[in-house]
Amino acid sequence: MKLIITGVTGVAGSETVRQALIDPRITHVTAISRRPITIKHEKLRVIVIKDFLDYSPIINDLKDHDACLWCLGVSQNQVRSDEEYHTITHDYTIAAARALLRVNPNIVFGFVSGMGADSTEKSKTLFARVKGKTENVLLNLPFKKLYLFRPGGIQPIQKKENPIWYEHILNPILFPLMKLVVPNMMITSVELAKVMIHILFNGAPKTLLENKDLRNIIHEFSFH
């Protein structure tokens, strides 16, 4: 399998790159990023782009891939406006999805959404509303196989390349506490990466997978 991964400097995307590189079933990984990454491997190619709305400069590099895991995302607390969050979360995703379908109509697409995404698009929460809208648009695109992942709290196993200042303080305290109090709402970055790759190869019983669905698959196949 040849796999495209985005969001490769983030918690989910970087771990997905690591897990893909050690998976013998995956022969090639193309990481699309705004900047170079520290991970190096003979199976890995990193494509640095500046405009995630225009894939025409790299369109030929997107051909001949079997799947894409779209892990690119941002917290609504990290942006300057609602419009910026919409652009990064919705517009970047849909622009890439359409570009991929043009060059490979058979590509499998996996979108990392999030717990609480609102399919009605009426939530008062920006995150829920925009994630739900993005899911809905993807569902209306002609993907032969599409998976919408809604993980809960993602506990990082590896150190993030560019952590937000408060993550240094909160992560060592918050994630262990949440795992103790609300374990069904939590998933580690390794578990998420492994279960997404597993689904690319083996499929899943449905398109929309909540955190509990992901955890059920993890426990069924005993990988952590």
GIGIMO-V199742 format. One record per residue. N is the residue number from 1. PHI is phi in radians with two decimals (NA if undefined). PSI is psi in whole degrees, -180 to 180 (NA if undefined). D_FIRST is the distance of its C-alpha to the first C-alpha in whole Angstrom. Layout:
BEGIN
n & phi & psi & d_first
N & PHI & PSI & D_FIRST
N & PHI & PSI & D_FIRST
END
This chain:
BEGIN
n & phi & psi & d_first
1 & NA & 139 & 0
2 & -1.88 & 126 & 4
3 & -2.16 & 137 & 6
4 & -1.79 & 136 & 10
5 & -2.31 & 137 & 13
6 & -2.07 & 173 & 16
7 & 1.17 & 34 & 19
8 & -1.37 & -3 & 18
9 & -1.75 & -3 & 22
10 & -1.60 & 177 & 23
11 & -1.10 & -53 & 23
12 & -1.22 & -46 & 20
13 & -1.17 & -43 & 17
14 & -1.14 & -40 & 18
15 & -1.22 & -34 & 18
16 & -1.13 & -38 & 14
17 & -1.06 & -48 & 14
18 & -1.04 & -46 & 15
19 & -1.20 & -35 & 13
20 & -1.16 & -37 & 10
21 & -1.22 & -27 & 11
22 & -1.65 & -1 & 13
23 & -1.55 & 115 & 10
24 & -1.15 & -17 & 9
25 & -1.32 & -19 & 6
26 & -1.73 & 118 & 5
27 & -1.63 & -22 & 6
28 & -2.67 & 138 & 7
29 & -2.16 & 125 & 9
30 & -1.86 & 116 & 11
31 & -1.76 & 124 & 14
32 & -1.79 & 124 & 17
33 & -2.53 & 157 & 20
34 & -1.39 & -19 & 24
35 & -2.57 & 162 & 25
36 & -1.05 & 156 & 23
37 & -2.08 & 164 & 22
38 & -1.44 & -20 & 23
39 & -1.26 & 132 & 20
40 & -2.22 & 139 & 19
41 & -2.91 & 151 & 16
42 & -1.16 & -24 & 15
43 & -1.51 & -7 & 11
44 & -1.81 & 133 & 13
45 & -2.14 & 128 & 14
46 & -1.85 & 125 & 17
47 & -1.90 & 118 & 18
48 & -1.66 & 123 & 22
49 & -2.24 & 156 & 23
50 & -1.78 & -28 & 27
51 & -2.05 & 106 & 27
52 & -1.45 & 9 & 24
53 & -1.77 & -12 & 26
54 & -2.25 & 108 & 25
55 & -1.78 & 6 & 22
56 & -1.05 & -35 & 23
57 & -1.16 & -22 & 24
58 & -2.10 & 15 & 20
59 & -1.03 & -36 & 19
60 & -1.20 & -26 & 18
61 & -1.31 & -14 & 15
62 & -1.58 & -10 & 14
63 & -1.23 & 162 & 13
64 & 1.09 & 27 & 10
65 & -1.85 & 149 & 7
66 & -1.59 & -28 & 6
67 & -2.72 & 161 & 8
68 & -2.38 & 131 & 11
69 & -1.91 & 111 & 13
70 & -1.58 & 97 & 16
71 & -1.82 & 2 & 18
72 & -1.19 & 132 & 21
73 & -2.95 & 172 & 24
74 & -2.61 & 149 & 28
75 & -1.30 & 144 & 31
76 & -1.14 & -13 & 33
77 & -1.46 & -8 & 36
78 & -1.74 & -3 & 34
79 & -1.88 & 162 & 35
80 & -1.53 & -17 & 38
81 & -2.75 & 163 & 38
82 & -1.07 & -36 & 37
83 & -1.12 & -40 & 36
84 & -1.14 & -41 & 34
85 & -1.10 & -41 & 32
86 & -1.10 & -42 & 31
87 & -1.09 & -48 & 30
88 & -1.22 & -44 & 27
89 & -1.37 & -46 & 26
90 & -1.67 & -58 & 27
91 & -1.12 & -44 & 27
92 & -1.05 & -44 & 24
93 & -1.11 & -48 & 22
94 & -1.23 & -37 & 23
95 & -1.07 & -43 & 23
96 & -1.20 & -42 & 19
97 & -1.03 & -44 & 19
98 & -1.17 & -38 & 21
99 & -1.13 & -42 & 19
100 & -1.12 & -41 & 16
101 & -1.13 & -33 & 17
102 & -1.11 & -39 & 19
103 & -1.68 & -17 & 17
104 & -2.68 & 88 & 14
105 & -1.09 & -16 & 16
106 & -1.68 & 2 & 13
107 & -1.14 & 141 & 11
108 & -1.55 & 133 & 11
109 & -2.12 & 128 & 13
110 & -2.08 & 126 & 14
111 & -1.95 & 123 & 18
112 & -1.45 & 101 & 20
113 & -1.61 & -121 & 23
114 & 3.12 & 153 & 26
115 & -1.01 & 131 & 28
116 & 1.70 & -3 & 31
117 & -1.01 & 138 & 30
118 & -1.90 & 109 & 32
119 & -1.17 & -19 & 31
120 & -1.40 & -16 & 35
121 & 1.11 & 23 & 34
122 & -1.95 & 1 & 38
123 & -1.06 & 149 & 38
124 & -1.34 & -14 & 40
125 & -1.53 & 127 & 37
126 & -0.99 & -48 & 35
127 & -0.93 & -52 & 32
128 & -1.10 & -42 & 32
129 & -1.15 & -48 & 33
130 & -1.31 & -38 & 31
131 & -1.10 & -43 & 28
132 & -1.09 & -41 & 29
133 & -1.09 & -43 & 30
134 & -1.10 & -44 & 26
135 & -1.00 & -44 & 25
136 & -1.11 & -41 & 27
137 & -1.15 & -43 & 26
138 & -1.05 & -39 & 22
139 & -1.11 & -24 & 23
140 & -1.65 & -1 & 25
141 & -1.54 & 154 & 22
142 & -1.43 & 47 & 21
143 & -1.26 & 135 & 17
144 & -1.32 & -30 & 17
145 & -2.42 & 123 & 15
146 & -2.36 & 136 & 16
147 & -2.24 & 130 & 17
148 & -1.91 & 111 & 20
149 & -1.68 & 129 & 20
150 & -2.09 & 72 & 24
151 & -1.19 & 158 & 24
152 & -1.54 & -132 & 28
153 & -1.25 & 124 & 29
154 & -1.68 & 112 & 26
155 & -1.48 & 116 & 27
156 & -1.23 & 136 & 26
157 & -1.67 & -41 & 25
158 & -1.65 & 157 & 25
159 & -1.22 & 137 & 27
160 & -1.23 & 144 & 26
161 & -1.13 & -43 & 27
162 & -2.28 & 73 & 29
163 & -1.20 & 149 & 31
164 & -1.26 & 149 & 34
165 & -0.95 & -40 & 37
166 & -1.31 & -15 & 38
167 & -1.17 & -30 & 34
168 & -1.07 & -32 & 36
169 & -1.55 & -46 & 39
170 & -1.35 & -41 & 37
171 & -0.99 & -46 & 34
172 & -1.17 & -19 & 36
173 & -1.79 & -49 & 38
174 & -1.17 & -49 & 36
175 & -1.16 & -45 & 33
176 & -1.05 & -37 & 35
177 & -1.16 & -45 & 38
178 & -1.14 & -37 & 35
179 & -1.12 & -31 & 33
180 & -1.35 & -42 & 37
181 & -1.50 & -45 & 38
182 & -2.27 & 66 & 35
183 & -1.04 & -31 & 33
184 & -1.26 & -12 & 31
185 & -1.70 & 4 & 31
186 & -2.01 & 155 & 29
187 & -2.71 & 143 & 25
188 & -1.46 & 160 & 24
189 & -1.09 & -35 & 21
190 & -1.18 & -45 & 20
191 & -1.05 & -45 & 20
192 & -1.09 & -47 & 19
193 & -1.06 & -46 & 16
194 & -1.15 & -40 & 15
195 & -1.24 & -34 & 16
196 & -1.15 & -43 & 14
197 & -1.14 & -41 & 10
198 & -0.99 & -44 & 12
199 & -1.18 & -35 & 13
200 & -1.02 & -38 & 9
201 & -1.49 & -35 & 9
202 & -1.97 & -6 & 12
203 & 1.34 & -179 & 14
204 & -2.58 & 158 & 18
205 & -1.19 & -15 & 21
206 & -2.68 & 168 & 22
207 & -1.35 & -44 & 20
208 & -1.65 & 117 & 23
209 & -2.07 & 110 & 22
210 & -1.33 & 172 & 25
211 & -1.00 & -41 & 25
212 & -1.13 & -35 & 27
213 & -1.17 & -42 & 24
214 & -1.11 & -43 & 22
215 & -1.14 & -36 & 24
216 & -1.10 & -42 & 25
217 & -1.16 & -41 & 21
218 & -1.02 & -46 & 21
219 & -1.24 & -36 & 24
220 & -1.09 & -40 & 23
221 & -1.80 & 2 & 21
222 & 0.96 & 48 & 22
223 & -2.12 & 137 & 20
224 & -2.42 & NA & 22
END
